[in-house]
Each structure stands twice: as C-alpha cells, then as structure tokens.
Amino acid sequence: MADLEESDQVTPYHVAEALMFRPKRMAKSDP
C-alpha cells in the first residue's frame, strides 16, 4: 500500500508544479 500512497502524493505534487511552471514560463516568454 506504500506504493499506492507514494504514487498518490506524486500525482498532485507533479500537477501543482506543472501548473505553476506553465504560467511562470509563459509570463517569462511574454516580455
């Protein structure tokens, strides 16, 4: 079950980082 918990923690963590990185990169490329 430890494997499932680790995967669950990586899913939301990766998504949150990707979302924060998306706007940050777009804003940096904008100007």
DOTIBA-369201 format. One record per atom (N, C-alpha, C): x, y, z; atom name. Coordinates in pm, whole numbers. Atoms other than C-alpha are relative to their C-alpha. Layout:
(r (X Y Z) "CA"),
...
REM end
This chain:
(r (85 -121 0) "N"),
(r (0 0 0) "CA"),
(r (89 126 0) "C"),
(r (-93 -114 -4) "N"),
(r (303 222 46) "CA"),
(r (24 52 -143) "C"),
(r (-25 -39 140) "N"),
(r (349 221 -331) "CA"),
(r (-115 87 -52) "C"),
(r (118 -74 47) "N"),
(r (-4 347 -386) "CA"),
(r (-2 140 61) "C"),
(r (1 -130 -68) "N"),
(r (35 625 -132) "CA"),
(r (105 92 -62) "C"),
(r (-107 -82 58) "N"),
(r (360 739 -288) "CA"),
(r (-43 54 -137) "C"),
(r (45 -39 135) "N"),
(r (201 748 -633) "CA"),
(r (-107 110 12) "C"),
(r (107 -99 -18) "N"),
(r (-94 947 -499) "CA"),
(r (60 136 36) "C"),
(r (-64 -125 -43) "N"),
(r (140 1203 -345) "CA"),
(r (76 64 -116) "C"),
(r (-78 -51 114) "N"),
(r (341 1235 -664) "CA"),
(r (-92 58 -107) "C"),
(r (95 -47 102) "N"),
(r (34 1287 -880) "CA"),
(r (-40 146 22) "C"),
(r (42 -137 -27) "N"),
(r (-98 1605 -713) "CA"),
(r (120 95 6) "C"),
(r (-121 -84 -12) "N"),
(r (254 1732 -647) "CA"),
(r (51 39 -139) "C"),
(r (-49 -24 136) "N"),
(r (355 1696 -1011) "CA"),
(r (-94 95 -75) "C"),
(r (101 -83 69) "N"),
(r (32 1856 -1131) "CA"),
(r (10 145 47) "C"),
(r (-8 -136 -56) "N"),
(r (66 2155 -899) "CA"),
(r (125 71 -52) "C"),
(r (-126 -61 47) "N"),
(r (427 2213 -1004) "CA"),
(r (-11 34 -149) "C"),
(r (13 -22 145) "N"),
(r (338 2181 -1373) "CA"),
(r (-88 123 -26) "C"),
(r (92 -113 18) "N"),
(r (56 2434 -1335) "CA"),
(r (71 131 34) "C"),
(r (-73 -121 -43) "N"),
(r (280 2682 -1154) "CA"),
(r (111 33 -100) "C"),
(r (-111 -19 94) "N"),
(r (555 2629 -1407) "CA"),
(r (-52 50 -135) "C"),
(r (60 -36 130) "N"),
(r (323 2676 -1704) "CA"),
(r (-17 152 -11) "C"),
(r (23 -144 6) "N"),
(r (216 3034 -1624) "CA"),
(r (130 78 20) "C"),
(r (-127 -68 -27) "N"),
(r (563 3125 -1496) "CA"),
(r (84 6 -128) "C"),
(r (-80 7 124) "N"),
(r (725 3015 -1822) "CA"),
(r (-65 88 -108) "C"),
(r (71 -78 102) "N"),
(r (458 3181 -2035) "CA"),
(r (20 150 27) "C"),
(r (-16 -141 -37) "N"),
(r (491 3508 -1845) "CA"),
(r (144 45 -30) "C"),
(r (-141 -34 24) "N"),
(r (870 3497 -1880) "CA"),
(r (25 13 -151) "C"),
(r (-19 -1 146) "N"),
(r (843 3431 -2254) "CA"),
(r (-81 117 -61) "C"),
(r (85 -108 50) "N"),
(r (578 3703 -2291) "CA"),
(r (80 129 -19) "C"),
(r (-78 -125 1) "N"),
(r (803 4001 -2209) "CA"),
(r (138 -20 -58) "C"),
REM end
